[in-house]
Amino acid sequence: MSEYIKEKKFRSHTWLAWLSVGMLVANVYHNKLLAILFPFFSSQLAVIMLIGSVFLFVFYFFLDGHVRLSDLQFTEIDYAFLLAAVVILATSGGDSENLTYFVRFFSLFVFMLFMKYDEKMIKIVFICLLIAGIIHVAATLFFYFDQDFYLKYIYPTFSADEQEKLYSWNIVNGYATGFAGHFSRNGIYTSVALLVSSLLLYTKNKKHRILFAVLTLVSLIALIMTSKRAPLVFAVFAIAATYILCAKTTPLSKLGIIALAVIGSAVIIYIASFNIESIGVSFERFLSTFNKSDTNDVSNGRFKLYGVAWDYFLSAPIFGIGWREFSKRVVVFFNEDTYFRDTHNVFLQLLCETGIVGIIIFLCLFALVLFLSVRLLIKVKRGELQISETARFGLIFSITAQIFFLSYSMTENPLYDLETFYLYAFAIGFVSTVWFRYEKLPIIEKIRSEKEKSIYIK
């Protein structure tokens, strides 16, 4: 009889996951490229694209039966992330831009809530980020060496105000901006590329490590060419710190390997600086930081911003002055030039805009995710927890991204720059996935099993 019975084959719809994650990543990392390819692309369409990616993502999980609505579990990470979203909404003041940011924040919450039910999401997100990084690194290098192509096809797509600055940055000063409208943003793009490509060095396939090492070095050179110092310093710091946490070698050999890598990279970059103008410009900017006279502000105006933020905090210490309100008010201290400014210190800006209540909630989120990440890594290294290679890779990536984000938050605005915030949100999703699948889920299943046994015994 069995030969007449045809079993229904399960059809996987993983392509929906690829499409949704690809749309989510492109929505932030390729908005300029989308605008070039599709002139009708706008910020409104970007939000629609975001909502569409979330819909496809959730639809994939229900369609393939990874989770049922009745079985959806909220972890401590989910609650902490959701509380942070509530803080943003409660302090937004009904401003349309703030509400758009909340929509993005909540959309990432939905992604994080569902992705822990399918470990493949770690691989899919990572590959999409890697592709995005490679595109920006390639654009940085290509547009720098072929300025005619840049001036003919890329430069005209920017507004008149942007063109004036871009010409000065690219042609006069030698800052590589790639697809970005500002060399700072391209610095963020290429720093993400450096972080993602460096994680490939942890692969167990030794044959591919040389290729990945070259990709990492090229990403490093592209980042230096943007002349952005902070992303470079904190990205290298995050990579080194992660290596020290993850490597199984002795402390002495770790230091030797790191020193060798730093010296080798410095020599290559130093030689390249004589042939590539933008690298030489970056060294000059580094040196200028330490050569400023006493009459100049080595903080590049940050100290003034810090003082203003602290005064605003004192005026409303409990709940703050409102989400992104600092950027609107601070212009009066700069002759009302309407230039959009953040505090260049995420923690101080959170204190200023969301008060003591808000910053406590955000700090709890930051600390919880980092604590769980390090604890999981220690348990894996000790052999107390057995996880898959994909989960191990995702955990290492998460730690690197968290170190970068939290250290970068000391001098810049990664919580408010979508490119870095999305990176951090994905890092949270990776930790949530590993923690849920390898620690929380076994406990949940054990409790359920014991309950079922007790019912049968009765």
PyMOL commands that set and color helices and strands:
alter all, ss='L'
color gray80, all
select helices_A, chain A and resi 2-4+14-29+31-37+43-63+69-71+76-90+96-115+120-145+147-157+160-173+183-202+206-225+229-246+251-273+277-290+302-315+325-334+346-381+389-408+418-457
alter helices_A, ss='H'
color red, helices_A
deselect
rebuild
show_as cartoon
